[in-house]
């Protein structure tokens, strides 16, 4: 018996035999050169179509979030830009089709990874599509989750959405990955399925084990070389929620959704979200060779806003820059782009880019009847916040706020709130800046745990600043999707929480279980905890 530790991202304790998820196929060779480049290039599109067809067939057998995930992955497989670039590599460099797909997809994934945040997490999806197309070209079974015939603990390097979208939750006891972090797909999936999960478990892939016991609360994984008796986690109580975000004594805490597409919006409405706390607009720009005109943006935004007619929606303006490259933005190179000209800082040099987007957002709000507010990313000072708010109001948007994801902004929350109508805390990015820990680095996942007391203390400062001027303080990072942590956030002064649609009902129900004073007590105890694990445990005890 050996014990490994990682970051617990979904509560519960389960045990059973291990089922290993196969690693990707080996990197395709660049030789031999094809004798007929035209014929070799012509193999790529049919292979991509075959992958897409298979995913669409799987999507037809499921519904809800699983259907959306599979359909999105299928669309990625048919991406004309990916296929075209791979075909060009065959023609210009005379490499085999599999190698061309590998290099083309890696280029797209690298761009997403450089973008950081939410976009970086989508790089795993591109790699998944890459591996499926390469397997199709090679005529072999694609890597991924094995067919499960009995309840098992899945162990993997990482998991892609399409790997797990149609998993049978009755056969998956727990999830364990060597990579990933608190905001990874594995974490989101496990919470949606209500099963234990531990990520960033270094060494688990090299361990020789037949069975595992997984503790998603403590982040522990016990490995056994012999069979382990199957023990499923106690299923969480069904989340009964009346759709009104508030504590048991009626203190309002809006329960909102994070969206980035029309499909996301439809799913969020179905889940009962009271509105949108984060509408990511980057989808309108990705892959564009030229800046989308106002009419194009307006139509795209309206499609996402329409399901929320009459409800509040906070739209985040473009978050791009040298670290989030867009072909029409000539940002050049920077020695440290993650700390360079990005987010709102791009607009200081190119204000017309922002003004056009604000015009499109205002128009989409008129077209749909959604109650739209806007917020800017990567704001560091009160002067920057004021500059954005003035520009937004001049563009016809009366309610303007900013993201707090930079430590300087958290420390200046009082002054920033004098300049804007609200703030929204991006806990994912704030954590990685506070701890100087890349959120995509599995080895540093523990530092990006949203239960870290240092992060909670910053949130408490921002919450207090909001109370002093009676302005809204939201959280739109993945921290909001943890029902226990959502209660702590409410106790710290947060007035709205925004998350993936799958977590909406559970969080709404959790907030309704206790009066606000109980959440304040839990928050005070978490602030005094010496570690993330201790903060999590003391909260569970307080809210038991």
CORURJO-V143141 format. One record per pair of residues at least 12 apart in sequence whose C-alpha atoms are under 8 Angstrom apart, sorted by the first residue. I is the first residue (numbers start at 1). J is the second residue. If there is no record, write none. Layout:
# CORURJO-V143141
i: {I | I}
j: {J | J}
This chain:
# CORURJO-V143141
i: {1 | 1 | 1 | 1 | 2 | 2 | 2 | 3 | 3 | 3 | 3 | 4 | 4 | 4 | 4 | 4 | 4 | 4 | 4 | 5 | 5 | 5 | 5 | 5 | 6 | 6 | 6 | 6 | 6 | 6 | 6 | 6 | 6 | 7 | 7 | 7 | 7 | 7 | 7 | 7 | 7 | 7 | 7 | 7 | 7 | 8 | 8 | 8 | 8 | 8 | 8 | 8 | 8 | 8 | 8 | 8 | 9 | 9 | 9 | 9 | 9 | 9 | 9 | 9 | 9 | 9 | 9 | 10 | 10 | 10 | 10 | 10 | 10 | 10 | 10 | 10 | 10 | 11 | 11 | 11 | 11 | 11 | 11 | 11 | 11 | 12 | 12 | 12 | 12 | 12 | 12 | 12 | 13 | 13 | 13 | 13 | 13 | 13 | 13 | 13 | 13 | 14 | 14 | 14 | 14 | 14 | 14 | 14 | 14 | 14 | 14 | 15 | 15 | 15 | 15 | 15 | 15 | 15 | 15 | 15 | 15 | 15 | 15 | 16 | 16 | 16 | 16 | 16 | 16 | 16 | 16 | 16 | 16 | 16 | 16 | 17 | 17 | 17 | 17 | 17 | 17 | 17 | 17 | 17 | 17 | 18 | 18 | 18 | 18 | 18 | 18 | 18 | 18 | 19 | 19 | 19 | 19 | 19 | 19 | 20 | 20 | 20 | 20 | 20 | 21 | 21 | 21 | 21 | 21 | 21 | 21 | 21 | 22 | 22 | 22 | 22 | 22 | 23 | 23 | 23 | 23 | 24 | 24 | 24 | 24 | 25 | 25 | 25 | 25 | 27 | 27 | 28 | 28 | 28 | 29 | 29 | 30 | 30 | 30 | 31 | 31 | 32 | 32 | 33 | 33 | 33 | 34 | 34 | 34 | 37 | 37 | 37 | 38 | 40 | 40 | 40 | 41 | 41 | 41 | 41 | 41 | 41 | 42 | 43 | 43 | 44 | 44 | 44 | 44 | 44 | 44 | 45 | 45 | 47 | 47 | 47 | 48 | 48 | 48 | 48 | 48 | 49 | 49 | 50 | 51 | 51 | 51 | 51 | 51 | 52 | 52 | 52 | 52 | 52 | 53 | 55 | 55 | 55 | 55 | 56 | 56 | 56 | 58 | 58 | 59 | 62 | 64 | 65 | 65 | 65 | 66 | 66 | 67 | 68 | 69 | 69 | 69 | 70 | 70 | 70 | 73 | 73 | 73 | 76 | 76 | 77 | 77 | 77 | 81 | 82 | 82 | 82 | 82 | 83 | 85 | 86 | 86 | 86 | 86 | 87 | 89 | 97 | 98 | 98 | 98 | 98 | 101 | 101 | 101 | 102 | 102 | 102 | 105 | 105 | 105 | 106 | 106 | 108 | 108 | 109 | 109 | 109 | 109 | 109 | 110 | 111 | 111 | 112 | 114 | 114 | 114 | 115 | 115 | 115 | 115 | 116 | 116 | 116 | 117 | 117 | 117 | 120 | 121 | 121 | 121 | 124 | 124 | 125 | 125 | 125 | 128 | 128 | 131 | 144 | 145 | 145 | 148 | 149 | 150 | 151 | 151 | 151 | 151 | 151 | 152 | 152 | 152 | 152 | 152 | 153 | 153 | 153 | 153 | 153 | 153 | 153 | 154 | 154 | 154 | 154 | 154 | 155 | 155 | 155 | 155 | 155 | 156 | 156 | 156 | 156 | 157 | 157 | 157 | 157 | 158 | 158 | 158 | 158 | 158 | 159 | 159 | 159 | 160 | 160 | 161 | 164 | 169 | 172 | 173 | 173 | 173 | 173 | 173 | 174 | 174 | 174 | 174 | 174 | 175 | 175 | 175 | 175 | 175 | 176 | 176 | 176 | 176 | 176 | 177 | 177 | 177 | 177 | 177 | 178 | 178 | 178 | 178 | 178 | 178 | 178 | 178 | 179 | 179 | 179 | 179 | 179 | 179 | 179 | 180 | 180 | 180 | 180 | 180 | 180 | 181 | 181 | 181 | 181 | 181 | 181 | 181 | 181 | 181 | 182 | 182 | 182 | 182 | 182 | 182 | 183 | 183 | 186 | 187 | 191 | 192 | 192 | 194 | 194 | 195 | 195 | 196 | 196 | 196 | 196 | 196 | 197 | 197 | 197 | 197 | 198 | 198 | 198 | 198 | 198 | 198 | 199 | 199 | 200 | 200 | 200 | 202 | 208 | 209 | 209 | 209 | 209 | 210 | 210 | 210 | 210 | 210 | 210 | 211 | 211 | 211 | 211 | 211 | 211 | 212 | 212 | 213 | 218 | 239 | 239 | 239 | 239 | 240 | 240 | 240 | 241 | 241 | 241 | 241 | 241 | 242 | 243 | 243 | 243 | 243 | 243 | 244 | 244 | 245 | 245 | 245 | 245 | 246 | 246 | 246 | 247 | 247 | 247 | 247 | 247 | 247 | 248 | 248 | 248 | 248 | 248 | 248 | 249 | 249 | 249 | 250 | 251 | 251 | 252 | 253 | 253 | 253 | 253 | 253 | 253 | 254 | 254 | 254 | 254 | 255 | 255 | 255 | 255 | 255 | 255 | 255 | 255 | 255 | 256 | 256 | 256 | 256 | 256 | 256 | 256 | 256 | 256 | 256 | 257 | 257 | 257 | 257 | 257 | 257 | 257 | 257 | 257 | 257 | 257 | 258 | 258 | 258 | 258 | 258 | 258 | 258 | 258 | 258 | 258 | 259 | 259 | 259 | 259 | 259 | 260 | 260 | 260 | 260 | 260 | 260 | 261 | 261 | 262 | 262 | 262 | 263 | 264 | 264 | 265 | 265 | 265 | 265 | 266 | 267 | 268 | 268 | 269 | 269 | 271 | 271 | 271 | 271 | 272 | 272 | 273 | 273 | 273 | 274 | 274 | 275 | 275 | 275 | 275 | 276 | 276 | 276 | 276 | 277 | 277 | 277 | 277 | 277 | 277 | 277 | 277 | 277 | 278 | 278 | 278 | 278 | 278 | 278 | 279 | 279 | 279 | 279 | 280 | 280 | 280 | 280 | 281 | 281 | 281 | 281 | 281 | 282 | 282 | 282 | 284 | 284 | 285 | 286 | 287 | 287 | 288 | 288 | 288 | 289 | 289 | 289 | 290 | 290 | 291 | 293 | 294 | 294 | 294 | 294 | 295 | 297 | 297 | 297 | 298 | 298 | 298 | 298 | 299 | 301 | 301 | 301 | 302 | 302 | 302 | 302 | 305 | 305 | 305 | 305 | 306 | 306 | 306 | 308 | 309 | 309 | 309 | 309 | 310 | 310 | 310 | 311 | 311 | 312 | 312 | 312 | 312 | 313 | 313 | 313 | 313 | 314 | 314 | 314 | 314 | 315 | 315 | 315 | 315 | 315 | 316 | 316 | 316 | 316 | 317 | 317 | 317 | 317 | 317 | 317 | 317 | 318 | 318 | 318 | 318 | 318 | 319 | 319 | 319 | 319 | 319 | 320 | 320 | 320 | 321 | 321 | 321 | 321 | 321 | 321 | 322 | 322 | 322 | 322 | 322 | 322 | 323 | 323 | 323 | 323 | 324 | 342 | 343 | 343 | 343 | 343 | 344 | 344 | 344 | 344 | 345 | 345 | 355 | 355 | 355 | 358 | 358 | 358 | 358 | 359 | 359 | 362 | 362 | 362 | 372 | 372 | 373 | 373 | 373 | 373 | 373 | 374 | 374 | 374 | 374 | 374 | 374 | 375 | 375 | 375 | 375 | 375 | 376 | 376 | 376 | 376 | 377 | 377 | 377 | 377 | 378 | 378 | 378 | 378 | 379 | 379 | 379 | 379 | 379 | 379 | 380 | 380 | 380 | 380 | 380 | 381 | 381 | 381 | 381 | 382 | 382 | 382 | 382 | 382 | 382 | 383 | 383 | 385 | 385 | 385 | 385 | 385 | 386 | 386 | 386 | 388 | 389 | 389 | 389 | 399 | 400 | 400 | 400 | 401 | 401 | 401 | 401 | 401 | 402 | 402 | 402 | 402 | 403 | 403 | 403 | 403 | 404 | 404 | 404 | 404 | 404 | 405 | 405 | 405 | 405 | 405 | 405 | 405 | 405 | 406 | 406 | 406 | 406 | 407 | 407 | 407 | 410 | 410 | 410 | 410 | 411 | 411 | 411 | 413 | 413 | 413 | 413 | 414 | 414 | 414 | 417 | 417 | 417 | 417 | 418 | 421 | 421 | 422 | 422 | 422 | 422 | 423 | 423 | 423 | 424 | 424 | 424 | 424 | 425 | 425 | 425 | 425 | 425 | 425 | 426 | 426 | 426 | 427 | 427 | 427 | 427 | 427 | 427 | 428 | 428 | 428 | 428 | 428 | 430 | 431 | 431 | 431 | 431 | 431 | 432 | 432 | 434 | 435 | 435 | 449 | 450 | 450 | 451 | 451 | 451 | 451 | 451 | 452 | 452 | 452 | 453 | 453 | 453 | 453 | 453 | 453 | 453 | 453 | 454 | 456 | 456 | 457 | 459 | 459 | 460 | 460 | 462 | 463 | 463 | 463 | 464 | 464 | 466 | 467 | 472 | 472 | 472 | 473 | 473 | 473 | 473 | 474 | 474 | 474 | 474 | 474 | 475 | 475 | 475 | 475 | 476 | 476 | 476 | 477 | 477 | 478 | 478 | 480 | 480 | 480 | 481 | 481 | 481 | 481 | 481 | 481 | 482 | 482 | 483 | 483 | 483 | 483 | 483 | 484 | 484 | 484 | 484 | 485 | 486 | 486 | 487 | 487 | 487 | 487 | 487 | 488 | 488 | 488 | 488 | 488 | 488 | 489 | 490 | 490 | 490 | 491 | 491 | 491 | 491 | 491 | 491 | 491 | 491 | 492 | 492 | 514 | 518 | 518 | 519 | 521 | 522 | 522 | 522 | 522 | 523 | 525 | 525 | 526 | 526}
j: {222 | 223 | 224 | 225 | 222 | 223 | 224 | 220 | 221 | 222 | 223 | 201 | 202 | 203 | 204 | 220 | 221 | 222 | 223 | 201 | 202 | 219 | 220 | 221 | 198 | 199 | 200 | 201 | 202 | 219 | 220 | 221 | 446 | 181 | 182 | 198 | 199 | 200 | 201 | 216 | 218 | 219 | 445 | 446 | 449 | 182 | 196 | 197 | 198 | 199 | 215 | 216 | 217 | 218 | 219 | 220 | 182 | 187 | 190 | 191 | 196 | 197 | 198 | 199 | 216 | 217 | 219 | 187 | 190 | 191 | 194 | 195 | 196 | 197 | 198 | 216 | 217 | 191 | 194 | 195 | 196 | 197 | 215 | 216 | 217 | 195 | 196 | 215 | 216 | 217 | 233 | 234 | 196 | 213 | 214 | 215 | 216 | 217 | 232 | 233 | 234 | 173 | 174 | 196 | 213 | 214 | 215 | 230 | 231 | 232 | 233 | 153 | 173 | 174 | 211 | 212 | 213 | 214 | 228 | 229 | 230 | 231 | 232 | 151 | 152 | 153 | 173 | 211 | 212 | 213 | 227 | 228 | 229 | 230 | 231 | 151 | 152 | 153 | 210 | 211 | 212 | 227 | 228 | 229 | 230 | 152 | 153 | 154 | 155 | 209 | 210 | 211 | 212 | 146 | 148 | 152 | 153 | 154 | 155 | 145 | 146 | 154 | 155 | 156 | 143 | 144 | 145 | 146 | 154 | 155 | 156 | 157 | 143 | 144 | 145 | 146 | 156 | 143 | 144 | 156 | 157 | 131 | 142 | 143 | 144 | 131 | 135 | 142 | 143 | 99 | 102 | 98 | 99 | 102 | 96 | 99 | 95 | 96 | 99 | 95 | 96 | 95 | 96 | 94 | 95 | 96 | 94 | 95 | 96 | 90 | 91 | 94 | 91 | 90 | 96 | 97 | 86 | 87 | 88 | 90 | 91 | 97 | 87 | 97 | 137 | 83 | 86 | 87 | 97 | 101 | 137 | 78 | 83 | 133 | 136 | 137 | 77 | 78 | 83 | 133 | 136 | 77 | 78 | 136 | 74 | 77 | 132 | 133 | 136 | 73 | 74 | 75 | 77 | 78 | 74 | 70 | 71 | 73 | 74 | 70 | 71 | 74 | 70 | 166 | 71 | 166 | 267 | 165 | 267 | 502 | 165 | 166 | 165 | 263 | 161 | 162 | 165 | 161 | 162 | 165 | 125 | 129 | 162 | 126 | 129 | 129 | 130 | 133 | 287 | 101 | 104 | 105 | 108 | 101 | 104 | 100 | 101 | 103 | 104 | 100 | 104 | 137 | 133 | 134 | 137 | 138 | 130 | 133 | 134 | 130 | 131 | 134 | 126 | 127 | 130 | 126 | 127 | 123 | 126 | 122 | 123 | 124 | 126 | 127 | 123 | 324 | 325 | 324 | 323 | 324 | 325 | 320 | 323 | 324 | 325 | 323 | 324 | 338 | 428 | 429 | 439 | 440 | 184 | 185 | 440 | 159 | 160 | 160 | 161 | 162 | 160 | 162 | 143 | 163 | 163 | 164 | 171 | 171 | 171 | 170 | 171 | 172 | 173 | 230 | 171 | 172 | 173 | 174 | 230 | 172 | 173 | 174 | 175 | 176 | 211 | 212 | 172 | 173 | 174 | 175 | 176 | 175 | 176 | 177 | 204 | 205 | 176 | 177 | 178 | 205 | 177 | 178 | 179 | 205 | 177 | 178 | 179 | 180 | 186 | 177 | 185 | 186 | 185 | 186 | 185 | 189 | 193 | 195 | 195 | 196 | 231 | 232 | 233 | 190 | 195 | 196 | 197 | 214 | 190 | 195 | 196 | 197 | 198 | 197 | 198 | 199 | 201 | 214 | 198 | 199 | 200 | 201 | 204 | 199 | 200 | 201 | 202 | 203 | 204 | 205 | 442 | 199 | 200 | 201 | 202 | 441 | 442 | 443 | 199 | 200 | 440 | 441 | 442 | 445 | 199 | 200 | 439 | 440 | 441 | 442 | 445 | 446 | 448 | 199 | 445 | 448 | 449 | 450 | 478 | 428 | 478 | 199 | 199 | 503 | 502 | 503 | 235 | 236 | 233 | 235 | 214 | 215 | 216 | 217 | 233 | 214 | 215 | 216 | 219 | 214 | 215 | 216 | 219 | 220 | 221 | 219 | 442 | 442 | 443 | 445 | 443 | 225 | 223 | 224 | 225 | 226 | 223 | 224 | 225 | 226 | 227 | 228 | 223 | 224 | 225 | 226 | 227 | 228 | 224 | 228 | 228 | 533 | 505 | 506 | 509 | 510 | 505 | 506 | 509 | 505 | 506 | 508 | 509 | 512 | 509 | 272 | 273 | 274 | 505 | 508 | 274 | 508 | 274 | 508 | 511 | 512 | 508 | 511 | 512 | 511 | 512 | 513 | 514 | 515 | 516 | 511 | 512 | 513 | 514 | 515 | 516 | 514 | 515 | 516 | 515 | 515 | 516 | 495 | 490 | 494 | 495 | 496 | 497 | 511 | 274 | 495 | 496 | 497 | 273 | 274 | 275 | 496 | 497 | 498 | 504 | 507 | 508 | 273 | 274 | 275 | 276 | 277 | 496 | 497 | 498 | 499 | 504 | 273 | 274 | 275 | 276 | 277 | 278 | 498 | 499 | 500 | 501 | 504 | 276 | 277 | 278 | 279 | 280 | 476 | 498 | 499 | 500 | 501 | 276 | 278 | 279 | 280 | 500 | 279 | 280 | 281 | 282 | 283 | 304 | 283 | 304 | 303 | 304 | 305 | 304 | 304 | 501 | 304 | 305 | 307 | 308 | 307 | 501 | 500 | 501 | 307 | 308 | 501 | 502 | 504 | 505 | 504 | 505 | 501 | 504 | 505 | 311 | 312 | 308 | 311 | 312 | 313 | 312 | 313 | 314 | 498 | 313 | 314 | 315 | 474 | 476 | 496 | 497 | 498 | 499 | 313 | 314 | 315 | 316 | 476 | 498 | 313 | 314 | 315 | 316 | 315 | 316 | 317 | 318 | 301 | 315 | 316 | 317 | 318 | 318 | 319 | 320 | 297 | 300 | 326 | 326 | 326 | 327 | 326 | 327 | 328 | 326 | 327 | 328 | 327 | 328 | 328 | 356 | 356 | 357 | 359 | 360 | 360 | 357 | 360 | 361 | 360 | 361 | 363 | 364 | 364 | 360 | 361 | 364 | 364 | 365 | 367 | 368 | 364 | 365 | 368 | 370 | 368 | 369 | 370 | 370 | 368 | 369 | 370 | 371 | 369 | 370 | 371 | 370 | 371 | 370 | 371 | 372 | 373 | 370 | 371 | 372 | 373 | 372 | 373 | 374 | 375 | 361 | 372 | 373 | 374 | 375 | 374 | 375 | 376 | 377 | 354 | 357 | 358 | 374 | 375 | 376 | 377 | 343 | 344 | 354 | 376 | 377 | 342 | 343 | 344 | 377 | 378 | 342 | 343 | 346 | 337 | 340 | 341 | 342 | 343 | 346 | 334 | 337 | 338 | 340 | 341 | 342 | 337 | 338 | 340 | 342 | 342 | 378 | 376 | 377 | 378 | 379 | 376 | 377 | 378 | 379 | 378 | 379 | 391 | 392 | 395 | 392 | 395 | 396 | 397 | 395 | 396 | 395 | 396 | 397 | 397 | 399 | 397 | 398 | 399 | 400 | 401 | 392 | 397 | 399 | 400 | 401 | 402 | 400 | 401 | 402 | 403 | 423 | 388 | 401 | 402 | 403 | 402 | 403 | 404 | 405 | 403 | 404 | 405 | 406 | 402 | 403 | 404 | 405 | 406 | 409 | 404 | 406 | 407 | 408 | 409 | 408 | 409 | 412 | 416 | 409 | 412 | 415 | 416 | 417 | 419 | 416 | 419 | 401 | 402 | 416 | 419 | 420 | 416 | 419 | 420 | 400 | 401 | 419 | 420 | 421 | 420 | 421 | 422 | 420 | 421 | 422 | 423 | 424 | 420 | 422 | 423 | 424 | 423 | 424 | 425 | 426 | 423 | 424 | 425 | 426 | 430 | 425 | 426 | 427 | 428 | 429 | 430 | 431 | 433 | 429 | 430 | 433 | 434 | 430 | 433 | 434 | 458 | 459 | 461 | 462 | 458 | 461 | 462 | 461 | 462 | 465 | 466 | 462 | 465 | 466 | 465 | 466 | 469 | 471 | 469 | 471 | 472 | 471 | 472 | 473 | 474 | 472 | 473 | 474 | 473 | 474 | 475 | 476 | 459 | 473 | 474 | 475 | 476 | 477 | 475 | 476 | 477 | 450 | 475 | 476 | 477 | 478 | 479 | 448 | 450 | 477 | 478 | 479 | 455 | 447 | 448 | 449 | 450 | 455 | 447 | 448 | 455 | 447 | 448 | 532 | 479 | 532 | 485 | 532 | 533 | 535 | 536 | 531 | 532 | 535 | 526 | 527 | 528 | 529 | 530 | 531 | 532 | 535 | 527 | 526 | 527 | 527 | 489 | 492 | 492 | 493 | 493 | 492 | 493 | 494 | 492 | 493 | 493 | 493 | 494 | 495 | 496 | 493 | 494 | 495 | 496 | 494 | 495 | 496 | 497 | 498 | 494 | 496 | 497 | 498 | 497 | 498 | 499 | 498 | 499 | 499 | 500 | 497 | 498 | 499 | 498 | 499 | 500 | 503 | 504 | 507 | 503 | 507 | 506 | 507 | 508 | 510 | 511 | 510 | 539 | 540 | 543 | 536 | 507 | 511 | 510 | 511 | 519 | 522 | 523 | 519 | 520 | 522 | 523 | 526 | 539 | 523 | 516 | 519 | 520 | 516 | 517 | 518 | 519 | 520 | 521 | 522 | 523 | 520 | 523 | 543 | 542 | 543 | 543 | 542 | 538 | 539 | 542 | 543 | 539 | 538 | 539 | 538 | 539}
